Amino acid sequence: MALDSAKKQEIVAKYRRTENDTGSCEVQIALLSERISQLTEHLKTFTKDHASRLGLLKLVGQRRRLMKYFKRTDKDAYLKLVTDLGIRDNI
């Protein structure tokens, strides 16, 4: 279920702040969002895959905590990222 390296590099290149940035909040939230969407599509097909469902819930919680921190530290960039990714702002 992990992202392939080409897709991961594409996401990192789109959301990074500087040339060598791979760990900023924007990048992490974008990568988690991509994995969440892949797992959601997987679970639409395989409805009884409870192990993947648990992993999905953990990823959603991790993304939620990151988004909460990011909103607290840089509200303007947070709002831009949320609209760009199409995520609801319910934090």
Buried (B, 14 or more C-beta within 10 A) or exposed (E): EEBEEEEBEEBBEEBBEEEEEEEBBBBBBBBBBBBBEBBEEBBEEEEEBEEBBEBBEEBBEBBBEBBEBBBEEBEEBBEEBBEEBEBEEEB
